[in-house]
Structure formats: structure tokens, C-alpha cells
Amino acid sequence: MLPDIVENNSITVQSEPTWRVIYDFTGLTRWIDMSLHNAMSPFWTTVTEMLIIGVLILVFYAIVGLFLVYAERKVCAFMQNRLGPNRVGPFGIFQTIADLIKLLFVELIPISNADKFLFNLAPFIVIIASFMAIAAIPFALGLHAIDLNIGILYVIAVSSMGVIGVLLAGWSSNNKYSLIGAIRSGAQIVSYELSVGLALITVVILAGSMQLSVIVESQREGWFIFRGHIPAFIAFIIYLISSTAETNRGPFDLAEAESELTAVYDTEYSGIKFAFFFLAEYMNMFIVASIAATVFLGGWMPFHVASWDGFNHVMDFIPPFIWYLGKTAFVIFMMMWFKWTFPRLRIDQLLTLEWKYLLPVNLVNVLIMAFIVLMGWHF
Amino acid sequence: MRSIINYLSEIVSGVWSLMKGMKVTGSYFFRPGTIVTQKYPNNRKDLVMFDRFKGEVIMPHNENNEHKCTGCGICEINCPNGTIEVISKTIVTEDGKKKRVIDKHIYRLGMCTFCALCVKTCPSNALAFSQKFEHAVFNRELLIKQLNKPGSQIMKGVE
């Protein structure tokens, strides 16, 4: 369960700058591991560690979900010259908590002729998919639940599992709108998964590794979006577009078309099950944003400009966790900006955009990036 | 070759038009001064409605409790849904002439559609719109209003 970043990069250990020592969580996690090992057998140590991490991620999940719903409503309101929630608490910050309490008390309505088992299973599949993805994300130096050597592949694989939950929800609801929406959602995610993968491959070529900690570590001297010249920038844009589509957010919210299909696969769900879908949607947004931040914007690495030592020192003393959260918030803001600006696409326009524009551009982009890396033209 | 150039220029112009849209929404986001929402019940004290707002029909009276209504009944004829009822009476003036004056000007707020036909067509400009808009009451009877104040008289010089 413990990260072993330090071992992976043992060459750089000698010249660690002070900020890395101050803000390193590796010592803390190792100490917890040691004291648990002293107290109980290795099996129970592993179980306890998994429980601790599970609870921590659960708490983080709930807080981030609540905050993102609030942030979305506020950002949307400001872009439409409105105030947004402003009644519950100062600036309405407790609005989402009030909404959550209300949702918890809502009756769970049984649907006649629905497939009971699949109907109840679907929200859990959606939420487990986003849960598994969050485990592989490096939050800060040493705050990293699993550091797989195929981290990016794992994240793509696991996060696209959520579509199974959506399809099941649509199928088991015994409702034509739900089914149409779920099939739309399937077509959309299958198409856009390709662009997400290719955009990330562009960076994997540059980094030479799929391990997320190594990717972050190799952005020490400059983020990939700057180091990879234009191809990295194009890949970032394509990643933003296709990941917005992958999370079923506007302008690609065909799977949730309130106007024509009555909120599609959510239609028959109520109460806490609906809250699960809602939360998973926002958490998927958070996950794709943090992948974008990790892969393109340097994860928890501070912003460095070569040979500006004073500036670099100031940047170093902002904790890595804050850097990570700031970059993720930036990407999330971009996605919200997209949602509340662009008009919605029709289903054929959606597939045209993917197969006729994003995919060819992406393939050429990967080729250019490979050429640049081959010639050593990157920074 | 032409088709490739078309393809690329389509992408560039598409991105350019999307950027224009983002510029508009982004400029709204970063300028909170452009917010038009008002926190209504909180700003009740200093809430000023705009001049042309149609709150309800009133009959302005001056400080001597005098109005301009001659009781001609044009507002009653013009009202499309029978909101207004003018009840007039005949009095004898000092110089012995008979004259028709208004007894009651009944205005049923609950039936009014605020079309302003009464206010526009009044020959002596006796009617106007107020800016009061909080009309909720607990009894439907309270929506039937008498516009001329009790004991009021017609203004001198208005015939």
C-alpha cells in the first residue's frame, strides 16, 4: 500500500531541496506502517491500512462532491449574470449540505417491472468506478494510495467502467427514455474514450513512462504542456474536450438531456440512489481534471521557470497539495466555462466531432510528438 | 489540397467562434458588477421600480382631495375584461345646473390584466399606474378597490 517514490528515484535523493523534505508525506505514512506492523500481524496491518485509506478517500469524496456542486452553481450563476445560491449560510455555502439532507430523506420509489437487482446495483457500479480511479491519483509527495507502473492505463480502464453502470441503470429502469439515453451515453463514451487515450499517449511518449509518480517527477524542470511545444498543447485541448464528453457534461450532455429525455438514466431514481449518480458525475469531473493536472500541468510540482532562482524558491514553499488542488481547480473551472458557454451538440454532431475532427488531429499529433521526442527537440 | 485547407480552416474558424463565446461568459464571470439579480425581500426598503412599471391602476388625488375623473365611463367601455365599473350620480351645482359626477370608481385588481387601455384612453388623464406590486391578500374581497377617495371632488377646470 505504501508509495515507494524515493526508491524509484534514488539518484535524486542526495540533492533533495529543503521543500521536498518539509512537505514529504512519505515519512508519515512509513511511520504509520511501522507502528501498525509492531501492533499486529502483516495481514491485519494491510487490512487496517486499506480501511484507513478507504475512509480517508470516502471523506475526501464527500467533501469534494459537495463543494463541486456548490462551485458549479456559483460559476454558472456568475456567467449568466445571476447570484446563485445565497440564502443558506454566508454566500449560500451550506446550500449543498441542505440539498444532501433533503435527498437523504426522500423516499426510494420502487419501480414496477424493473429489474430490481440491476436497478439497485447500477449506482454502486458508477460510484465504485470513480472510487477506484481516485486511488491512483498522486495528491502530493507521498500521498498516493497505489503507485502502479501502468497508472495511466489503469485510470483509463477503471474510469470507463462507469458506463456499465449507466447502461445498467438505463436498461433496468423499464423506461424508454432511460434506455435511449443510456445507449446514447454508451456511444458517446466509447467514441471519446479513444481521444482521451490518444491524448494521454502523446504525453506518455514524452514522459517515457506510464507510472504517474514518474510522470510527475519528470516534470520537475517544466510542465509537459510547456516542454512538449505545440503537440502537448493540442493534446491538452483535445483531452479537455474529450474528457468533458466522457463525463457526460455539457455541451456533451446528451445522456442527460432534461429537455427531451427527462434526465435519462436518472429518471426513475430517487433519494440516495439519485444522489450517488449525481455525486459520481461530479467526482468523474474531479478525476479527469486531476489526471489533466497531473499529466499536463505537472501534478503537485511547483511552477518553475529555468534560471529564475528567487522566483523558484518562492514557488517551492507553497505546499505540493495546494499546487495539486489549484491546478485541478483550474481545469475544473475550464470545464465549467465550456459547459455554460457552448451550445449543446446533437448526437450526429457529437460523433462527427469525434470521428472526423478529434481523432485525425489526434493521430497526427501523436506522430508529431513522436518525431519531436526522436529528434530531441523538446526542452 | 483544397479540401485539406477547407478542413483546417473549418477547425480554426470553429475554435475562433467558440473562443468568442468564452470571452463573453468569461468577462461576465470576472466582473461581478454585471450581476442583475436583486436580493428582493432584503432590499424592500430601497427598492425602486422603473417608471413604466405597471403595478396597479390608481387615481391620483391632489392635496385638496381632488381628482380629475369626470365619470365619462370610457375606461369602463374600453376595459376588455370588465375590471372597471364607474358608478356616477347627478348633482346640482351652485348655479342651478345638473351635472354628472363620479360616485364610485370600482377597480377589481383580481381581474386586471394590466393592458393599460384605461390609462391610455382616459380623456382627462385621471388614471395612472402605481409602482406597488405586492398585491397578495388573504381575502379575495380585498382585491376590489374603490379608486376615488371618500369625500373627494373633481378638480376645478376639468370637464
Interface residues (C-beta under 8 A of the other chain):
Chain A: V75 A77 F78 M79 Q80 N81 R82 L83 N86 W337 F338 W340 T341 F342 Y357 V361
Chain B: I11 L18 G21 M22 V24 T25 G26 Y28 F29 P32 T34 I35 V36 T37 K39
